[in-house]
Amino acid sequence: YPSGNLAIIVVREKKRLICIVQEDKPNNAEILAVFKSNGRSTCYYPNGTVWINMSTQGGQYLDQEGSRVRRWTWRNSVMSSGPQVPLSPIFISLNQHVGVRILGQDKITVSFLAMGQQAKFNVGTKVQVSNVGQLPPPAWLDEDELLLLAFRVRILRLCDRLRGCLNFPSNKQWDKIKPPAYLITQTLKILQLCTTSDISDELRSSVRAIINA
């Protein structure tokens, strides 16, 4: 960014590439978007709620209250059931410098514009399906990933409460202290993913129980 803060990071994780967009802050910058070369990507509103969620099957666009505005399937996607909804072009601005354009599964672009200079990152991918029988079920987030995220936040919250108890052993009100802002944000994101992901009601209830225990 013009401020000198890091805006976009592209890293390699084993055989995958990951593009991460951060907000314009020097420390503890929130993530605005994550694009993975395996076809899973997510964009967030400034308040941390999910804006756009994409998988190898398609994607969905949500408003700031978490309600689905639209949903689509990629042209090369083979769905086992349900209507085939084509994608209408999507253009959003994550902030005043970074924008996202979605025209197709392999035509997703992150644009960065500042001080008269522009950079574009092609973060789209083309999933080749060789065997329909091996196609994963339509899900916006893996069930194991949701459970792991829920347990991670639960452990972090317990550690934070334990830290408060150790720092203020004589304070009888320590258990009423709210968790840090980043834990609240992560909790809301997971609860939002439970609402928008195509998972069973039993798993959705389990994740919520883990977080709210």
ROGU-574481 format. One record per atom (N, C-alpha, C): x, y, z; residue in three letters. Coordinates in steps of 0.05 Angstrom, whole numbers, padded with zeros to 5 digits, always signed. Layout:
N
XYZALA
...
This chain:
213
+00017-00024+00000TYR
+00000+00000+00000TYR
+00018+00025+00000TYR
+00007+00048-00007PRO
+00023+00073-00006PRO
+00034+00078+00022PRO
+00021+00067+00042SER
+00030+00070+00070SER
+00055+00053+00076SER
+00061+00034+00058GLY
+00084+00016+00062GLY
+00075-00010+00074GLY
+00050-00013+00081ASN
+00040-00038+00093ASN
+00036-00059+00070ASN
+00040-00084+00077LEU
+00038-00106+00058LEU
+00008-00109+00050LEU
+00003-00110+00023ALA
-00024-00113+00013ALA
-00031-00141+00004ALA
-00014-00152-00013ILE
-00019-00178-00025ILE
+00005-00197-00022ILE
+00000-00221-00013ILE
+00021-00241-00010ILE
+00014-00265-00027ILE
+00033-00276-00041VAL
+00030-00301-00055VAL
+00050-00321-00044VAL
+00041-00343-00033VAL
+00059-00363-00021VAL
+00053-00391-00032VAL
+00072-00408-00030ARG
+00069-00436-00039ARG
+00067-00454-00015ARG
+00046-00471-00014GLU
+00042-00490+00007GLU
+00041-00518-00006GLU
+00064-00532-00005LYS
+00068-00558-00019LYS
+00064-00553-00049LYS
+00043-00565-00060LYS
+00038-00562-00089LYS
+00018-00540-00095LYS
+00008-00526-00075ARG
-00012-00506-00079ARG
-00001-00478-00076ARG
-00013-00459-00091LEU
-00007-00431-00088LEU
-00030-00417-00074LEU
-00024-00399-00056ILE
-00044-00384-00041ILE
-00039-00355-00043ILE
-00059-00340-00051CYS
-00058-00311-00053CYS
-00074-00299-00030CYS
-00062-00282-00013ILE
-00075-00270+00010ILE
-00075-00240+00008ILE
-00099-00228+00011VAL
-00101-00199+00011VAL
-00106-00189+00040VAL
-00090-00170+00049GLN
-00092-00160+00076GLN
-00102-00131+00076GLN
-00114-00123+00098GLU
-00122-00095+00101GLU
-00098-00077+00105GLU
-00101-00051+00102ASP
-00079-00032+00104ASP
-00074-00025+00133ASP
-00060-00042+00147LYS
-00052-00038+00175LYS
-00024-00048+00180LYS
-00008-00035+00196PRO
+00019-00043+00201PRO
+00021-00069+00218PRO
+00002-00073+00237ASN
+00002-00096+00254ASN
-00025-00108+00256ASN
-00025-00135+00260ASN
-00050-00150+00264ASN
-00071-00144+00242ASN
-00061-00143+00217ALA
-00079-00137+00195ALA
-00098-00160+00190ALA
-00124-00153+00187GLU
-00144-00173+00181GLU
-00141-00183+00152GLU
-00149-00207+00147ILE
-00148-00218+00120ILE
-00174-00210+00105ILE
-00171-00199+00082LEU
-00194-00190+00065LEU
-00202-00212+00045LEU
-00183-00228+00037ALA
-00190-00249+00017ALA
-00168-00270+00017ALA
-00175-00295+00011VAL
-00156-00317+00007VAL
-00164-00332-00018VAL
-00145-00336-00037PHE
-00150-00350-00061PHE
-00130-00373-00063PHE
-00141-00398-00066LYS
-00124-00422-00067LYS
-00125-00434-00094LYS
-00103-00446-00103SER
-00102-00458-00130SER
-00117-00484-00132SER
-00127-00494-00109ASN
-00144-00518-00110ASN
-00173-00511-00115ASN
-00179-00485-00119GLY
-00206-00477-00125GLY
-00223-00466-00102GLY
-00212-00467-00078ARG
-00227-00456-00055ARG
-00217-00428-00048ARG
-00236-00409-00048SER
-00229-00381-00043SER
-00251-00368-00027SER
-00243-00347-00012THR
-00263-00332+00004THR
-00255-00303+00005THR
-00275-00285+00002CYS
-00271-00257+00006CYS
-00288-00248+00030CYS
-00278-00229+00045TYR
-00291-00220+00070TYR
-00299-00190+00068TYR
-00321-00183+00081TYR
-00328-00155+00085TYR
-00309-00143+00106TYR
-00307-00117+00107PRO
-00290-00104+00127PRO
-00296-00112+00156PRO
-00322-00120+00161ASN
-00329-00128+00188ASN
-00323-00157+00194ASN
-00311-00171+00175GLY
-00303-00199+00179GLY
-00322-00220+00170GLY
-00346-00213+00161THR
-00365-00233+00152THR
-00358-00241+00123THR
-00367-00265+00116VAL
-00361-00276+00089VAL
-00376-00261+00068VAL
-00362-00253+00047TRP
-00374-00238+00025TRP
-00378-00256+00001TRP
-00357-00270-00007ILE
-00358-00289-00029ILE
-00344-00314-00021ILE
-00356-00337-00027ASN
-00344-00363-00020ASN
-00345-00380-00045ASN
-00322-00391-00053MET
-00321-00407-00078MET
-00307-00434-00073MET
-00317-00454-00088SER
-00305-00481-00086SER
-00302-00491-00115SER
-00294-00517-00117THR
-00291-00528-00144THR
-00317-00532-00158THR
-00339-00530-00143GLN
-00366-00533-00155GLN
-00378-00507-00165GLN
-00373-00486-00150GLY
-00386-00460-00156GLY
-00380-00440-00134GLY
-00399-00422-00129GLY
-00395-00402-00109GLY
-00420-00390-00100GLY
-00418-00372-00080GLN
-00442-00357-00071GLN
-00433-00330-00061GLN
-00451-00311-00063TYR
-00447-00283-00056TYR
-00466-00277-00034TYR
-00456-00266-00011LEU
-00472-00261+00012LEU
-00472-00231+00018LEU
-00494-00222+00032ASP
-00494-00194+00041ASP
-00481-00193+00069ASP
-00480-00169+00080GLN
-00465-00166+00106GLN
-00480-00178+00129GLN
-00505-00185+00125GLU
-00521-00199+00147GLU
-00518-00229+00145GLU
-00505-00239+00124GLY
-00501-00267+00120GLY
-00522-00281+00103GLY
-00540-00265+00091SER
-00561-00276+00074SER
-00549-00280+00045SER
-00557-00302+00033ARG
-00546-00307+00006ARG
-00560-00289-00015ARG
-00544-00275-00030VAL
-00554-00258-00051VAL
-00556-00273-00078VAL
-00536-00289-00083ARG
-00536-00306-00107ARG
-00518-00330-00104ARG
-00523-00350-00120ARG
-00507-00374-00120ARG
-00503-00384-00148ARG
-00480-00396-00155TRP
-00476-00404-00182TRP
-00459-00429-00183TRP
-00459-00442-00206THR
-00441-00465-00211THR
-00423-00459-00235THR
-00399-00470-00234TRP
-00380-00465-00257TRP
-00390-00481-00281TRP
-00383-00472-00304ARG
-00391-00486-00329ARG
-00381-00514-00331ARG
-00356-00519-00321ASN
-00344-00546-00324ASN
-00351-00563-00300ASN
-00368-00553-00282SER
-00375-00568-00258SER
-00397-00588-00264SER
-00394-00612-00252VAL
-00415-00633-00256VAL
-00428-00637-00229VAL
-00451-00627-00226MET
-00466-00630-00201MET
-00482-00655-00201MET
-00483-00669-00178SER
-00499-00693-00177SER
-00529-00687-00177SER
-00536-00664-00166SER
-00564-00656-00165SER
-00566-00626-00162SER
-00590-00616-00165GLY
-00595-00587-00162GLY
-00593-00573-00188GLY
-00604-00549-00189PRO
-00604-00533-00214PRO
-00576-00523-00221PRO
-00571-00520-00247GLN
-00546-00509-00257GLN
-00550-00479-00260GLN
-00537-00463-00243VAL
-00540-00434-00244VAL
-00515-00422-00255VAL
-00516-00409-00278PRO
-00491-00397-00290PRO
-00482-00372-00274PRO
-00457-00366-00277LEU
-00445-00343-00263LEU
-00451-00317-00278LEU
-00460-00297-00264SER
-00461-00270-00275SER
-00436-00255-00266SER
-00422-00240-00283PRO
-00397-00227-00275PRO
-00400-00212-00249PRO
-00379-00214-00232ILE
-00379-00201-00206ILE
-00354-00183-00204ILE
-00359-00159-00194PHE
-00337-00139-00190PHE
-00341-00128-00162PHE
-00321-00131-00144ILE
-00323-00120-00118ILE
-00297-00106-00111ILE
-00299-00087-00092SER
-00275-00072-00082SER
-00271-00080-00053SER
-00249-00093-00047LEU
-00243-00101-00020LEU
-00235-00076-00003LEU
-00223-00057-00016ASN
-00217-00030-00005ASN
-00212-00011-00028ASN
-00202+00012-00023GLN
-00198+00032-00044GLN
-00175+00025-00063GLN
-00159+00005-00056HIS
-00136-00002-00073HIS
-00139-00030-00086HIS
-00154-00048-00074VAL
-00155-00075-00084VAL
-00183-00083-00093VAL
-00186-00093-00117GLY
-00211-00102-00127GLY
-00210-00131-00137GLY
-00233-00144-00139VAL
-00234-00171-00148VAL
-00254-00173-00171VAL
-00246-00186-00193ARG
-00264-00190-00216ARG
-00267-00220-00220ARG
-00292-00230-00221ILE
-00297-00258-00225ILE
-00314-00262-00251ILE
-00302-00273-00271LEU
-00315-00278-00296LEU
-00319-00308-00302LEU
-00304-00325-00288GLY
-00305-00353-00292GLY
-00286-00367-00272GLY
-00287-00393-00271GLN
-00270-00407-00252GLN
-00240-00402-00257GLN
-00233-00400-00283ASP
-00205-00394-00289ASP
-00200-00365-00297ASP
-00220-00348-00292LYS
-00218-00319-00298LYS
-00225-00303-00273LYS
-00209-00306-00253ILE
-00212-00291-00228ILE
-00187-00274-00225ILE
-00191-00248-00223THR
-00168-00229-00222THR
-00169-00211-00197THR
-00147-00209-00184VAL
-00143-00190-00162VAL
-00127-00166-00173VAL
-00139-00142-00172SER
-00126-00119-00183SER
-00117-00100-00161SER
-00093-00090-00163PHE
-00082-00072-00143PHE
-00075-00046-00157PHE
-00086-00024-00147LEU
-00081+00003-00159LEU
-00074+00023-00138LEU
-00050+00036-00141ALA
-00041+00056-00122ALA
-00020+00073-00135ALA
-00023+00099-00131MET
-00003+00119-00141MET
+00002+00116-00171MET
-00020+00112-00186GLY
-00018+00110-00215GLY
-00007+00084-00226GLY
+00000+00066-00208GLN
+00010+00040-00217GLN
-00010+00018-00212GLN
-00011-00002-00230GLN
-00030-00024-00227GLN
-00016-00051-00230GLN
-00025-00070-00214ALA
-00015-00097-00216ALA
-00039-00116-00216ALA
-00038-00137-00232LYS
-00060-00156-00233LYS
-00050-00184-00227LYS
-00065-00199-00212PHE
-00059-00226-00205PHE
-00081-00245-00214PHE
-00075-00264-00231ASN
-00095-00283-00240ASN
-00096-00306-00219ASN
-00117-00307-00204VAL
-00120-00327-00182VAL
-00140-00348-00189VAL
-00149-00349-00214GLY
-00168-00369-00222GLY
-00155-00396-00227GLY
-00171-00417-00229THR
-00160-00443-00233THR
-00180-00459-00250THR
-00170-00479-00264LYS
-00187-00496-00280LYS
-00185-00524-00270LYS
-00207-00534-00258VAL
-00207-00561-00247VAL
-00214-00581-00269VAL
-00195-00600-00274GLN
-00200-00621-00294GLN
-00213-00645-00281GLN
-00237-00652-00290VAL
-00252-00675-00279VAL
-00249-00698-00298VAL
-00234-00719-00289SER
-00230-00742-00305SER
-00251-00764-00300SER
-00262-00764-00276ASN
-00281-00785-00269ASN
-00303-00773-00252ASN
-00327-00772-00263VAL
-00349-00760-00248VAL
-00354-00773-00222VAL
-00349-00800-00221GLY
-00354-00815-00197GLY
-00336-00806-00174GLY
-00313-00794-00182GLN
-00294-00785-00161GLN
-00298-00756-00153GLN
-00317-00744-00165LEU
-00322-00715-00159LEU
-00331-00712-00130LEU
-00319-00694-00115PRO
-00328-00690-00087PRO
-00356-00679-00085PRO
-00370-00684-00064PRO
-00397-00673-00061PRO
-00396-00642-00059PRO
-00417-00628-00068PRO
-00416-00599-00067PRO
-00416-00589-00039PRO
-00393-00578-00030ALA
-00391-00568-00003ALA
-00372-00543-00004ALA
-00379-00523+00011TRP
-00363-00499+00011TRP
-00340-00500+00030TRP
-00340-00519+00048LEU
-00317-00522+00066LEU
-00318-00551+00076LEU
-00295-00564+00076ASP
-00293-00592+00085ASP
-00302-00595+00114ASP
-00316-00617+00120GLU
-00327-00621+00147GLU
-00305-00622+00168GLU
-00283-00636+00161ASP
-00261-00638+00180ASP
-00249-00610+00185ASP
-00247-00594+00164GLU
-00236-00567+00167GLU
-00254-00550+00186GLU
-00280-00553+00184LEU
-00298-00538+00202LEU
-00294-00547+00231LEU
-00292-00573+00235LEU
-00288-00583+00263LEU
-00262-00573+00274LEU
-00241-00575+00258LEU
-00214-00566+00267LEU
-00214-00536+00274LEU
-00227-00520+00257LEU
-00229-00491+00263LEU
-00244-00486+00289LEU
-00266-00501+00293ALA
-00282-00498+00317ALA
-00265-00505+00342ALA
-00251-00527+00341PHE
-00235-00536+00364PHE
-00212-00516+00368PHE
-00201-00506+00347ARG
-00178-00486+00350ARG
-00188-00461+00365ARG
-00211-00450+00356VAL
-00221-00426+00369VAL
-00229-00433+00398VAL
-00240-00456+00403ARG
-00248-00464+00430ARG
-00223-00465+00448ARG
-00201-00477+00438ILE
-00177-00480+00454ILE
-00165-00452+00459ILE
-00165-00435+00439LEU
-00154-00408+00443LEU
-00170-00392+00463LEU
-00196-00396+00463ARG
-00213-00382+00483ARG
-00208-00392+00511ARG
-00204-00419+00513LEU
-00198-00430+00539LEU
-00171-00421+00550LEU
-00151-00419+00531CYS
-00125-00409+00539CYS
-00126-00380+00548CYS
-00143-00365+00534ASP
-00146-00336+00542ASP
-00158-00334+00570ASP
-00178-00350+00575ARG
-00191-00349+00602ARG
-00171-00359+00623ARG
-00155-00379+00617LEU
-00136-00389+00636LEU
-00115-00367+00642LEU
-00106-00353+00621ARG
-00087-00332+00624ARG
-00099-00310+00642ARG
-00124-00303+00639GLY
-00137-00283+00655GLY
-00139-00292+00684GLY
-00144-00318+00688CYS
-00146-00328+00716CYS
-00118-00327+00729CYS
-00097-00333+00714LEU
-00070-00333+00726LEU
-00061-00305+00732LEU
-00068-00286+00714ASN
-00059-00258+00718ASN
-00075-00244+00740ASN
-00100-00252+00743PHE
-00117-00239+00763PHE
-00130-00261+00781PHE
-00115-00275+00797PRO
-00126-00297+00812PRO
-00147-00289+00833PRO
-00145-00264+00842SER
-00164-00255+00863SER
-00189-00241+00851SER
-00189-00239+00824ASN
-00211-00225+00811ASN
-00234-00245+00806ASN
-00256-00242+00821LYS
-00278-00261+00817LYS
-00294-00256+00792LYS
-00288-00234+00778GLN
-00302-00228+00754GLN
-00287-00235+00728GLN
-00265-00250+00731TRP
-00248-00255+00708TRP
-00262-00271+00686TRP
-00281-00288+00695ASP
-00295-00304+00675ASP
-00316-00289+00659ASP
-00320-00263+00667LYS
-00339-00247+00652LYS
-00325-00228+00632LYS
-00299-00229+00632ILE
-00283-00213+00613ILE
-00287-00224+00585ILE
-00292-00207+00566LYS
-00296-00215+00539LYS
-00270-00224+00526LYS
-00271-00243+00508PRO
-00246-00252+00494PRO
-00236-00230+00476PRO
-00211-00232+00467PRO
-00199-00212+00449PRO
-00215-00209+00423PRO
-00213-00186+00411ALA
-00228-00181+00386ALA
-00223-00201+00364ALA
-00198-00210+00361TYR
-00192-00228+00339TYR
-00206-00255+00343TYR
-00209-00264+00369LEU
-00223-00289+00374LEU
-00253-00286+00369LEU
-00264-00263+00375ILE
-00292-00257+00369ILE
-00297-00258+00339ILE
-00278-00246+00324THR
-00281-00245+00295THR
-00279-00274+00283THR
-00260-00290+00293GLN
-00257-00317+00283GLN
-00282-00334+00290GLN
-00293-00329+00314THR
-00317-00344+00321THR
-00340-00338+00303THR
-00344-00312+00297LEU
-00365-00303+00279LEU
-00362-00315+00251LEU
-00336-00316+00242LYS
-00331-00327+00215LYS
-00338-00356+00213LYS
-00331-00371+00234ILE
-00338-00400+00234ILE
-00368-00404+00235ILE
-00382-00389+00252LEU
-00411-00391+00253LEU
-00424-00384+00227LEU
-00412-00364+00213GLN
-00421-00356+00187GLN
-00417-00379+00166GLN
-00394-00392+00168LEU
-00388-00414+00150LEU
-00407-00437+00155LEU
-00415-00442+00180CYS
-00435-00462+00186CYS
-00461-00457+00172CYS
-00468-00431+00170THR
-00494-00424+00158THR
-00493-00426+00128THR
-00470-00420+00116THR
-00468-00419+00086THR
-00458-00444+00074THR
-00444-00462+00089SER
-00434-00487+00078SER
-00455-00508+00076SER
-00452-00525+00055ASP
-00471-00546+00050ASP
-00464-00570+00068ASP
-00471-00569+00094ILE
-00465-00591+00112ILE
-00490-00600+00126ILE
-00489-00623+00140SER
-00512-00634+00153SER
-00519-00617+00178SER
-00544-00618+00186ASP
-00553-00604+00210ASP
-00539-00614+00235ASP
-00533-00640+00235GLU
-00519-00652+00258GLU
-00491-00640+00261GLU
-00477-00638+00239LEU
-00450-00626+00240LEU
-00451-00597+00247LEU
-00471-00582+00236ARG
-00474-00554+00242ARG
-00479-00550+00272ARG
-00495-00567+00284SER
-00501-00565+00313SER
-00476-00572+00329SER
-00460-00591+00320SER
-00436-00599+00334SER
-00416-00577+00335SER
-00412-00563+00312VAL
-00393-00541+00310VAL
-00402-00519+00329VAL
-00427-00512+00329ARG
-00437-00491+00346ARG
-00434-00498+00375ARG
-00439-00523+00382ALA
-00436-00532+00410ALA
-00407-00530+00419ALA
-00388-00537+00401ILE
-00360-00535+00408ILE
-00352-00507+00414ILE
-00361-00488+00398ILE
-00354-00460+00401ILE
-00367-00448+00425ILE
-00393-00454+00429ASN
-00408-00441+00450ASN
-00406-00456+00477ASN
-00391-00478+00478ALA
-00390-00493+00504ALA
-00377-00476+00525ALA
